[in-house]
Amino acid sequence: MKKETSKLLWIKSSLLALAFIFGLSGVGLVCVGGSVALELVDVAVVVREVTSHAAVVLAIIGGIVFLMSVFGCIAVIGENNSMIKGFTVIMCITFTVEIGVGLFAYFHRGLVHSNMVNLYLKTLRRYSTERRIKISVDRLQKKFECCGAMDYTDWFNTTVGKAVPDSCCIKEKPQCGSVVQSHAKDNIHVQASIVVL
């Protein structure tokens, strides 16, 4: 009887520890998603165009994971067998989905990267015609000291022509990006915007 009680106590403690870790990971996801969303709030138009609200989705998933961990703690503390089984099934499914998504993202990272580049290039083409895009791209390039999707030459295929916006300039002044010469790296940011996103 004593051996069975200690075994049950060990299982209960292990499940509580797992639920706690699960809850911490949920809080971590909410914090990461929220901080990324807040960090990029002033460039939200471009980020939404390119990342499809990834930060918000991350925060929502974190909230769901946290709520599932609370459910698990209640199940373990209340010693409700059906709730414990339900929590165990939810944890296994969540773990399996996380591994699947991680593997998918890893094996398709090139596709994800090229899709982001293409979406960002489409956004750059709308720079001269849509004010909200112009403001957001300028803020992004100033804040992160970057220029273009992959580099400053991406601007040459837009309506800007053989120039870059002034927000690409290291020392910004009116018309500083209008003439991009061979020594552009001296006065133009060369880091890719996709890298910072």
N, C-alpha and C positions, 0 to 999 in steps of 0.2 A: 504494500500500500504506500509506504514511504517512498519507494523507488518510483512508483507511478506518479506521485505528487511532485517529486523533484523533476521528473521528465516533463510534466505538464507546465511547471513553473519555467523550465528552460525554454520550452516552445513558446510560451506566452511572452517571455522576455525577448526572445529572438524576433517574434512578430512585431512587438512594440518598437524594437530597435529598427527593424526594417521600415515600419510605418514612419518613424521619426526621420530616418534618412530620406525616405520618399518625400516627406513633407519639406525637408530642407532643400531637396532638389527642386521642388515646385516653387518654393520661395525664391531660390536662385534664378530660376527661369523668369519669374515675374520681374525680379530686379534687373536682370540683363535686358529683357525685352523693354521694360520701362525706361531704363537709362539710355538705351540706344534710341528709342523713340524721342526722348527728351533732348538728347544730344543733337539729333537731326531734325528737330522741329522747324527750324528756320529754313531748311532745305527740303521740306516734306514733299513738295510737288515732284521734284526729281527722284527722291527716294521711292515714293509711291509708284512712279512710272517704271522704275527699274527693279525694285525688290518686292513688289506686290504685297506690301504691308507685313513683311516678315517679322518685324519687331513686335507688332501688335499681336500677331498670331502666336509668337513665342510667349508673350506675357499671358495670353488667354490659356494656352496649354499649361503653363506653370500654375495658373489658378486652379485648373481642373485637377492637376496632379496633387496640389495641396489639399483640395477638398477630398480627393480619394484617400489621402493619408489620414485625414481627420476621421473619415469613415472607418478606416482600418483600426485606428486607436480606439474608437468607440466599440467596435466589434470585439477587440481583444479584451478591453477592460470589462465590458459587459458579459464576456464569455459566451457570446451568442454564436453557436456553431455554424449556423447558416450564413450569418454575416461574415464570419471568419473565412469560410469557404469562398464566399463571394469576393471578399477582399483579396484572397489569394489568387483567384482566377483573374481579377482585374489587374493585379500586379504582374502576373505572368503575361497577360495580353499586352499590357503597356510595355513591359520589358522587350517582348518580341517585336512589337511595332517600332520601338526606339532603335533596336538593332537593325531592323529592316530599313528604316529611314536613313540611318547612319550609313549603311552599306550602299543604299541607292545613291545618296549624296556623294559618297566617296567615288563610286564607279562612274558617276555621271557628272563629276565636277567640271570637266571640260565643256560639256553641253550647257551646264548652268552658267559658266563663265561666258561662253559665246553668246548665250541668250541675253545676259546682262549687258554685254558690250553692244549688241544690236539694239536693244531697247534704249540704251543711253545715246547711241548715235542718232536714233530716231528723235529723241528728245532734243538733241543739239540742232537738228534740222528745223525744229519749231522755235528756236531761240529768237529769231528776228520777228516772228509773227505773233507770238503769244507772250504777253507781258508777264504773266505769272511764272512762265518757264524761264524767261530772261532773269527775273529777280532771283528765283530759286537757284539757277545755275551759277549766277554771279556770287551769291552767298556761299554756295558750296565751294567754288573755286577759291574764294578769298579765305574762307575758314580753314580749309585743308591744304591750301597752297598747292593746288593741282590745276591741270588744264587739259581739256578734252577727255575722251573716253580712255584711250590707250596712251596718247600723247597729244601735244599741241597741234600736230598736223591734222588731227581729226576735224579741226575747224575749217580746213581748206575745202572740204566737201560739203559745206553748209552754205547758207545764204550769206554768211559773213565774208566768204571769198578767201583770198590769200592773206587773211589777217586773223587775229584772235581777239576776243573781247578784252577790254582793259582789266577785267578781273583776273586774267591770266598773268598779268605783269607782276614781277617781283616788287618793283616800286611803282605802284599804280598812279598814273596821271592821265589826263585826257589824251586820247588817241595813242597811248603808248603801245597798244597792240595792233595798230593799223599797218605798220610796216614790220614784217617779220623777216629779218635778214638771216644770213648764214650763222651769225653769232647769237641766235635766238636764245640759246641756253643761258646767256649772260643776263637777259632781262625778262625771260618767260619761265614760269614754273613748268617743269618737265614731268613731274609725277602724274601718273594716270589717275583720273577720278574713280575709275572702277576699283583701283587698289584700296582707296580710302572707304569705299562703300562696302 
